[in-house]
Amino acid sequence: MERIPHFINGALISDAERFGPVFNPATGAQEKEVALASAARVEEAIQAARAALPGWRATSLARRTGIFFKVRELLMQRRPELAALLTSEHGKVLSDAEGEITRGLENIEFATGLSHMLKGERSEQVSGGVDVHSVRQPVGVVACITPFNFPAMVPLWMIGSALACGNTVLLKPSEKDPSAAVFIAEVFAEAGLPAGVLNVVHGDKEAVDVLLEHPEVKAVSFVGSTPIAQSIYKRAADHGKRVQALGGAKNHMVVLPDADLNMAADAAVSAAYGSAGERCMAVSVLVAVGSIADELVDAISTRMATLRIGPGTDPASQMGPLITAEHRDKVASYVAGAANEGATVVVDGREQGFDSNGFFIGVSLIDHVKPGMKVYDDEIFGPVLSVVRVETYADAVRLVNDNEFGNGVAIFTRDGGAARQFEFDVEAGMVGVNVPIPVPVGTFSFGGWKNSLFGDTHMYGPESIRFYTRGKVVTTRWPDPSTSVIDLGFPQID
């Protein structure tokens, strides 16, 4: 059986005391096993990153930039190979896997501009003969802990900016689909990244605990569920680390009565069921305002009947399986419990049969959902779309703002004034106007509000540069020595 190794100090290391299973979600069969790092193995990776830090920090911006251009070239060339790897371990269809890689490459492209992003500021003659300038310097060794749902894109979100800023990185991917992380690390090495600058350690809680508590790890980036994000934020911060921890979501798509019905229905199906709903930006709640609700529910259910669900390797498949059998069963439990809570199950994905032992489930649509129902309150992370009916725009905004999450939200309307007001009123970090999944391009930053983010900075883009660097201000004076005097008072500007 194929064994997925760690990548530490430029070498593949496959020996371990413990191993975890890696399944093909489309068949349900275990096809690989992954080495799970002990505390000693994580320590080895940390020391490799620490040893590599002085040399990488001293590497010129021009040299770093050249490596990123080469990484982009290599990933573009090998995108089909990486996409196939994602499909085999995650289950998503190939087109979705290739799209994930493309979005991840945006941050590599952003990182090629590092010589501009790391520019400081300068003011001369702030006082007599005194100049001041600022610089941004790397924080040191950083840990990047990434989720299963985007095993290529999210690592590229983190490591692109972290490495560009001169840090060394410990990447801990999900043990459910870990091969992409090793693939990416090998591409960076091929592009000329020195050994020890980017290390990949696989593992579970034992490995994460070391990363959160080790004094040599100066910053932690995390994407996952809200309870885990909150725990990681607290533990890492308690150990003096800089932390950005992105948590869960319950993304709402508000449809006003004047919206284009067909556009809204197409968007709802695409955003709710793409990647089997295993996206932190998936639309999971459709908020139908006023008279549009019945027509909208009918239009969505009609489109659902045409969806092709099957193995990600089949070009005809539009949606693949879920990541594990346990997660599939958990998603099914929300559909099973919805009717008992008073909701209407319009389309029941549990009823669809599959000629496979894979972790498949059909798409579900649940109408007349209300806050307080589990299907509304919980992050399901699967192909389940809930419909909440409200009477007015104000009711819709109140519903969104009362939710504990504030990751992404969208509004569909032809009214520019309503859209502008919604942008002003809504409490979420990312807003789409007639765009159902408003993931920012790489030159902006990604992140939510409320219980969708723990920390002060969003991910990738300009905010990532601030997260992965520390500011330093230098005040200089080159006076005539004859003017020097002792002055015990507070420095004054003259």
N, C-alpha and C positions, 0 to 999 in steps of 0.2 A: 504494500500500500504506500502511495506517495506520502512523504512526510514534508510538511511545510516548515522551513527553518527560520530561525532568527537571522538578522543581518546586523552584525556588530563589528565595528572597527574595520569595515570593508570586507568581512568574511561571512559566509553562510555557516551557521552552527545549528545542527539538527538534533544533537543529543540533549536529553532532558530526563528528569525524574518522572514527569507526568506528561500525558498527551491528551488532547481533546479531539473529539470527532468533528469532521467537516463533511457535511452532506451536500448532495445535489438535490435541491428542493424540488426539481421537476420529476425526479424518480423516487425520492425518499431514501436513496441508498447512500451509505457512507462511502465516499470515494477517496478521502484523504484523512490524515491526522496532523494536528499542529502541535509543535512543541510548546509547552506552557512553562514560562520562566519561573524559576525559583527566585528567592530574594537575592541569592548570590549571583545569579545570571543578570538580574537587573542592575546590581552593583557593578558588574563588569561593564555593562553598557554605559552606565553613568560615568565611570572612570574613563572610558574611551572618549565620550563626549567632552569631558573636562579636559583631557589631554589635548584634544584637537582644537579647543576653543582659542588659545592664543594665536595659533597660526591662521585660523579662518578669520578671526577678527582683524588680523593684520593684512589679509589678502585685499588687494586693491579693488575698488568698486568696478573698475573696468574688467578685471579678471572675473569677478563674481557675475557681472552682467553677461559675459561671454558664456559662462556655464549655463545660465538660464536660457539663453537663446538656443544652445545646443539641446538642453532638456526638451524645450518645446519642439524642436525639429524631430527628435527621437520619438517623443510621444505621439506626434502626428503620424509618423511613419508606422508606428507599432500599435496604433489605436485599435485596429481590428483584433489583434492578438489580446490586448488588454480587455476589450469588450467581451470577447469569448470567455475570458477568465472570470469576469464579473457575472456573466450569465450562468456559468457552471456552478458558482458558489452562492450567489444571491438569488438567482432565478429570474431576474428581470429580463425583458425581451431585449434582443440585440440593439434595436434602434434606441431604446432607452439607455442602454449601457453606453453606447457611443455618444449620446447626448450628454450623459453625465461627465464623460471624459472631456468633452468640448467645454462644458462650463467650468470644469476644474482648470483647464488650460488658461482660462481668462486670468486666473491669479498668477500663473507663471508669466503670462504676458505683462501683467501689472508689475511683477517683480523685476522685469527687465528695465524698468524705469527707476531702479533704485538710486542711481546717482542723482536724480532729481529729488526723489522722495526724502533722501537723507540730508539734503541741504539744510544748513543752519541759517541763522540771521546775524546781522552785524550792525552795530551803531557806533559811529566814531564820535569822539569828542563829547561824550556824555557829561564829562566834567573836564576840568583843565588838564589836558594831556592824557585823558583816560578814555579807552575804547572798551566796548563790550561785545562779545559774540557768543553764540550758542551752538552746541553740537548735540547730535543724538548718537548714543552708543548702545551696543547690545546689552541685554540684561544678563546673558550667560547661557547656561544649559537650560533648555525648556522641554517640557513634556507635552505631547499632543496625544490626546486620548479620543479615538474616533469611533463612530457608530457603525452598525452593520448595513444601514440602508443606503449609504453612499460610500462604498469602500475605496473609491478612487478620488471622487470629487472633494470630500471633506478633508482627507489628508493633504490634498493639493492646496485647499484653502489655507490650511495652517502652515505647512512647512515652507510654502513659497515665500511668504512674508518673513517668517522666522529666520530662514536661512539668508534671505536677502539682507536682513538687518545685521548679520554677522554673528548670530547665535548658532549654537550646535543643538541638535534635536534628538529627542527620544520619542519615537512614534510607537504608540501602543494601539493597534487596530483591534476591531472586534474579532474575537476568536471564532465567530461563526463563518466569516468569509475573509480570511487573513492574507490570501495570496497576493492581492493587488498591492498591498503595502510593500511587500518584498520586491515585486516587479518594479514599482516606482523607485525604490531605493537603488536597485541595480541600474536603472536608467540614469539616475543622478551620478552614480559612480562612473558609468560609461561616458558621461558628459564631462567628467573631470573633477567632480567633487571629491575632496580629499577624504581618506578613510577616517572614520570616527565622527565626521561632521553630521551625518544622518545615520541613525541607528534604528532598527526595528526590533522590538521585543514583543512577543506574543504572551498572553497570559490572562489571568482572571484577577480576583480580588488580591491575591498575594502580591502580584506584580504592581497593581495600582497602588496598594498601600505604601510600597517603597517609594514610588514616584511622588506621592503626596507628602511624604514626611522627610525625604532625604534633603539635607541642608544644601547640597550642591545643585539641586533643581530649583531654579529661581522663579519660574513661571509655569503655569498649567493652563492649557486650552482643552476644553471638553465640549462634546455634543452628545446628548442623550436624553433620557427621561427627566422630568422635573425632580422627582425625589432624589435621584442619583446626582443630578446637577447641584441641587441644594446641599447635599452632603459633601460633595467634592469641593464646592466653594468654601464651605465652613472649615473643613479639615485642612485644606491647603492654605487658606488664609491664616488659620491658627498657627501654621508653621512658617508664617512670614512670607508667603509666596504671593506673587501677582496672579490673579485668577480671572479667566473669562469662562463661564460655564453656561452653555446654551441648553435650555430644557425643552419641555413639551409644548404642545400647541393644541388649540381648538379653533381652527381657522374658519371664519364666517364669510360667506359670499352673499351680499345683500343685493336683491333684485327689485328695483322699483317698478311700478306699474307701466312706466313709459319705455322700459328697456326693450331692445330687440329680442323677442322671445327665442328665436332660433339660435342667435348668438349666445344667449345666456344658457340655453339647454346644452349646446355643444360644449361650452366652457365648463359647465358643472360636471358633465360626464368625464371630460378629459382630466379635470383637476381632482376629482374625487377618486377615480379608479386607475389613473396612470400609476405605474409602478406598484400596482395592487394596494394603493393607498398608504404604502410604507414611506411616506414623505412627511417631514415636519412642516412642510408648506402645503400639504394636500388640503383641499377644501373638504371639511367634514360636516359643516352645517350650512345649509342653504336657507337664507332668511327671505321668505317670500312676502312682499309688502302689498297689502290690499288685494285687489281683484285678480292679480296675475297668478295666484297660487295654483288653482286647479289646472289651468292650461300648462303651466310650467311643469308640474308633476307628471302630467300626461306626456309631455314632450320628452322629458328625461327618461321615463320608463320605456317609451317606444325606442329610444336610442340604445338603451341598455340591452334590449333583446338582440341587437345586432353585434354585440361585442364578442370577439373571438378570444377565448381563454385557453392557453395551452403552454407547452414548453417554450422557453425563451428562444431556443434555437430554431423554432419553426417560424419562417418569415410571415406566415399568416396570423400568428399570435399577436394580440394587442395587449394582453396582460398575462403575466406568468403566475407562479405559485407564491405563497408566503414563505418566509424564511425558515420556519420550523413547524413541525406538527403541533407543538404546544401553543405556538402563537396562533395558528389557524383555529385551534379549538377555542382559544380565548376570544378571538374575534367572533366566532359563531355564537358564543354564549351571550354576547350583547344583542344579537339579532333575536335569539331565543327569548330573552327577557324583556324585549321592547313591548310586546303586546300586553304582557302582564302589568306593565306600567301605564298602559292607556294609549300607547302609540299605535299607529296603523302600519303594518308591514306590507308595503305595496309590492315590492319584489324581494323574495327571500333567497339569498345566495346559497343557503344551505341545501336548497332543493336541486341544485344543478349537479349532475353526476359527471365523473371524470374517469376515463379508462386509464388510470395511472395510480401508482402508490405515492405519487408526489403530494406536496402540501398545498393542494389547490382548494379554493373556495370560490363560489360565484359572487357576483356583485349584488349588494343589497341597497334598497331605498326604503326609508322609514319616514312616514308622514305624521303630522300632528304631534311632533316631539316638543317637549317643554323642559325648561330648566328644572333640575331636581331629579330627572330621569337619568339613570346611569349611562344610557346611550348618548345623552347630551353632555353630562358632566365630565366623563372620562375621556382621555385620549385613547381612541381605539386602535389607531395605527393599522388600519386595514380597509378593504373596499366596502365601506358602509357610509352612506350619505343620509344625514338626518335633515328633515325639512321642518323648520319652525315658521309658523304663520303669525304675522303681526299686522296691525291695522295701518300704522303710520311710519313715516321716516323716523320720527322721534323714538318710537318704540324699538325700531331696528337698532338705532345707535345706543340706546339704553341697554339692549340685550348684549351687544358686543362689548360695551364698556364694563358691564357687570361681570363678565366672565373673568375667571382668574388668570387666563392666559392672554397674551397680547403679542403674538408672533406676527401673523399676517392676516390681512383682511382685504376684501375686494367689494366694489360696488359696480353694478351694471345699470346704466341709465343713459338716456340721450340728453339729459339736462345738465349743462355745464355748471350752472349755479349750484345744483344739488350735489354734484360731484365735488366741487370746490369746498362746499360747506362740510361734506363728509370728511374730506381730507383734514379739515380744521378740527372737527369734533371728535373723531375716533381715536381711541387709545390703543394704538398698536405700533410696532416698530416699522412695519412694511405695509404699504397701502397700494392696491391696484385699482385703477379706474378702467373698467372694461378689460382688465387683465386679471385672470383668476389666480395665478401663482406669481405674485410680484417679487420674485427673487432678484435682487439688484445685480446689475452687471458688475464686472470685476473692479471698475474704477470707483464704485461706491462701497458701502459696507453692509453686511448682513447681520441682523439681530432683532430680537423682539423687545417687548416691555413686560412689566409685571412678572408673573412666574414663568415666563419664557426665557428669562435671562438673569443670571446671577453674576454680578460684576459691573464694571463701569464702561466697558468698551465692547463694540460689536466686532464681528469677525471679517476678515480680509479687507481689502481696500485701504483707504487712508487711516481708519481707526486701528487697523492691525499694526501699522508702523508705530503708532504711539504705544500700543501694548507691548510690542517686542523690543522697544528701546527705552532708554532713560535719558532725560534731558540733562545737559550740563551747561552751565553758563560760566564763561570765563571773562574776568575783568582784568585789563592790562593797563600798565602805565610805564612809560619809559622817560622819566623826568631827568632833569639835570640834578645830579646827586647833591649839589649845593643847596637845593631847595628842600631837602628832606628834614623833617622835624618830628619830634615825639608828640603824639596827640592821642590821649586816652578817651576822647569823646566818640560818640557814634559817628561813622563816616558820613560826611556831608557832601552834597553836590555844590560845586562852585562854578 
